[in-house]
Amino acid sequence: MEIKKGFVLGAGIMGSGIAQLMAQKGIEATLVDVNEDIVKKSLGRIKKGLDGRVAKGKMTEEEVAGILSRIKPSTSMDDAAGSDFVIEAVIEDVKLKQKVFARLDEVTRDDVILATNTTACSISEIASAVKDPGRVVGMHFFNPAVVMKLVEIMPGLASKPEIVTRTREFAEFLGKIPVVTEKEGIAGIASRVLAALLNEAVWVLYEGIGSVADIDTALKMGANQPMGPLALIDLIGIDTHLSKTRTLYEKLGDARYRPCYLLEKMVLAGYLGRKSGKGFYDYTVDPPQPMVLK
Ligand SMILES: NC(=O)c1ccc[n+]([C@@H]2O[C@H](COP(=O)([O-])OP(=O)(O)OC[C@H]3O[C@@H](n4cnc5c(N)ncnc54)[C@H](O)[C@@H]3O)[C@@H](O)[C@H]2O)c1
């Protein structure tokens, strides 16, 4: 089935990137969040990024205008009616995800795929809120969604094979390289492996072994990482990373995922990474400076 209209729930870091990606591929993308202010800010971020591409000569102003015209801001889940594909990207909270899926179930056509961009919530648990859990699937983009090539597709216990195949084809249409997991795991392959590495970097900082700058330099220079682990957690969002490691720790019981108390303190202090202006680095200054965190 041709996908002409996409619906993206949650206009945060991931939702805005996914809506932009859809619009770049000619799909009309409705982008929804809880209030107009958030959606407006999200559109502003998208425009800023696209304007940067124009400045570099990688896109024309006409192309940008076309992309922006295809993103429809909204604050109502009722607008999911008439959509051909739904991707949920609200915060990493399984109860909230179940709630929004129950509503999406009421509003959308029965043949529409309901995909979740969750990192570590259970696909089966989210799907249990829907009359036909067979149409729910995990479709996990990486950050920034417009740039990163990988999309991990994860079936829940009840996901229909046809739904998984259509989701893989849609990921390919969006220009991505999909990896479909054999079954539902606790987070996808890349997310799970990466979570352990990122977590270890926070523990090294908390134990006072290295500074923010030294830990990031060590991994960039010694392990050929394109960006340091602490800068990457800032990009992901400290709160999102914390929720993910907490889930992995609870479900796997493995000390590799034990969230460092420093992360808890940072979230309580409002240091959520790039999106709040402060995290392991201070983004209120240019260029961003490493923070001293204990
Ligand atoms: N940040 C990453 O690097 C990353 C990467 C891959 C997947 N994910 C996953 O994607 C999801 C979103 O993460 P994010 O980083 O974009 O988070 P975010 O905090 O940037 O954005 C989440 C958005 O959801 C909105 N929201 C909350 N309740 C809502 C509701 N009822 N209806 C509509 N919108 C609602 C919030 O207002 C917020 O704007 C999470 O499940 C996360 O685990 C994140």
Ligand as a Chemical Component Dictionary entry (heavy atoms), coordinates in Angstrom:
data_LIG
# 
_chem_comp.id                   LIG 
_chem_comp.type                 NON-POLYMER 
_chem_comp.pdbx_formal_charge   0 
_chem_comp.three_letter_code    LIG 
# 
loop_
_chem_comp_atom.comp_id 
_chem_comp_atom.atom_id 
_chem_comp_atom.alt_atom_id 
_chem_comp_atom.type_symbol 
_chem_comp_atom.charge 
_chem_comp_atom.model_Cartn_x 
_chem_comp_atom.model_Cartn_y 
_chem_comp_atom.model_Cartn_z 
_chem_comp_atom.pdbx_ordinal 
LIG N1  N1  N 0  16.787 10.490 21.778 1  
LIG C1  C1  C 0  17.282 9.470  21.111 2  
LIG O1  O1  O 0  18.471 9.453  20.761 3  
LIG C2  C2  C 0  16.386 8.326  20.722 4  
LIG C3  C3  C 0  16.817 7.465  19.705 5  
LIG C4  C4  C 0  15.977 6.437  19.296 6  
LIG C5  C5  C 0  14.745 6.252  19.925 7  
LIG N2  N2  N 1  14.364 7.103  20.927 8  
LIG C6  C6  C 0  13.033 6.881  21.534 9  
LIG O2  O2  O 0  12.117 7.768  20.901 10 
LIG C7  C7  C 0  11.118 8.183  21.837 11 
LIG C8  C8  C 0  11.115 9.696  21.926 12 
LIG O3  O3  O 0  12.382 10.124 22.354 13 
LIG P1  P1  P 0  12.893 11.639 22.148 14 
LIG O4  O4  O 0  14.345 11.613 22.372 15 
LIG O5  O5  O -1 12.328 12.208 20.907 16 
LIG O6  O6  O 0  12.191 12.325 23.418 17 
LIG P2  P2  P 0  11.875 13.876 23.649 18 
LIG O7  O7  O 0  11.809 14.047 25.114 19 
LIG O8  O8  O 0  12.798 14.736 22.846 20 
LIG O9  O9  O 0  10.413 14.035 23.002 21 
LIG C9  C9  C 0  9.287  13.356 23.468 22 
LIG C10 C10 C 0  8.076  14.208 23.121 23 
LIG O10 O10 O 0  6.884  13.474 23.433 24 
LIG C11 C11 C 0  5.946  14.432 23.785 25 
LIG N3  N3  N 0  4.774  13.835 24.420 26 
LIG C12 C12 C 0  4.624  13.408 25.694 27 
LIG N4  N4  N 0  3.370  12.938 25.875 28 
LIG C13 C13 C 0  2.731  13.067 24.684 29 
LIG C14 C14 C 0  1.423  12.768 24.235 30 
LIG N5  N5  N 0  0.505  12.232 25.043 31 
LIG N6  N6  N 0  1.094  13.055 22.950 32 
LIG C15 C15 C 0  1.987  13.609 22.130 33 
LIG N7  N7  N 0  3.254  13.910 22.500 34 
LIG C16 C16 C 0  3.622  13.640 23.752 35 
LIG C17 C17 C 0  6.714  15.391 24.698 36 
LIG O11 O11 O 0  6.028  16.617 24.866 37 
LIG C18 C18 C 0  8.015  15.517 23.913 38 
LIG O12 O12 O 0  7.995  16.624 23.020 39 
LIG C19 C19 C 0  11.431 7.461  23.152 40 
LIG O13 O13 O 0  10.702 6.282  23.236 41 
LIG C20 C20 C 0  12.939 7.176  23.011 42 
LIG O14 O14 O 0  13.360 6.086  23.779 43 
LIG C21 C21 C 0  15.143 8.150  21.322 44 
# 
loop_
_chem_comp_bond.comp_id 
_chem_comp_bond.atom_id_1 
_chem_comp_bond.atom_id_2 
_chem_comp_bond.value_order 
_chem_comp_bond.pdbx_ordinal 
LIG N1  C1  SING 1  
LIG C1  O1  DOUB 2  
LIG C1  C2  SING 3  
LIG C2  C3  SING 4  
LIG C2  C21 DOUB 5  
LIG C3  C4  DOUB 6  
LIG C4  C5  SING 7  
LIG C5  N2  DOUB 8  
LIG N2  C6  SING 9  
LIG N2  C21 SING 10 
LIG C6  O2  SING 11 
LIG C6  C20 SING 12 
LIG O2  C7  SING 13 
LIG C7  C8  SING 14 
LIG C7  C19 SING 15 
LIG C8  O3  SING 16 
LIG O3  P1  SING 17 
LIG P1  O4  DOUB 18 
LIG P1  O5  SING 19 
LIG P1  O6  SING 20 
LIG O6  P2  SING 21 
LIG P2  O7  DOUB 22 
LIG P2  O8  SING 23 
LIG P2  O9  SING 24 
LIG O9  C9  SING 25 
LIG C9  C10 SING 26 
LIG C10 O10 SING 27 
LIG C10 C18 SING 28 
LIG O10 C11 SING 29 
LIG C11 N3  SING 30 
LIG C11 C17 SING 31 
LIG N3  C12 SING 32 
LIG N3  C16 SING 33 
LIG C12 N4  DOUB 34 
LIG N4  C13 SING 35 
LIG C13 C14 SING 36 
LIG C13 C16 DOUB 37 
LIG C14 N5  SING 38 
LIG C14 N6  DOUB 39 
LIG N6  C15 SING 40 
LIG C15 N7  DOUB 41 
LIG N7  C16 SING 42 
LIG C17 O11 SING 43 
LIG C17 C18 SING 44 
LIG C18 O12 SING 45 
LIG C19 O13 SING 46 
LIG C19 C20 SING 47 
LIG C20 O14 SING 48 
# 
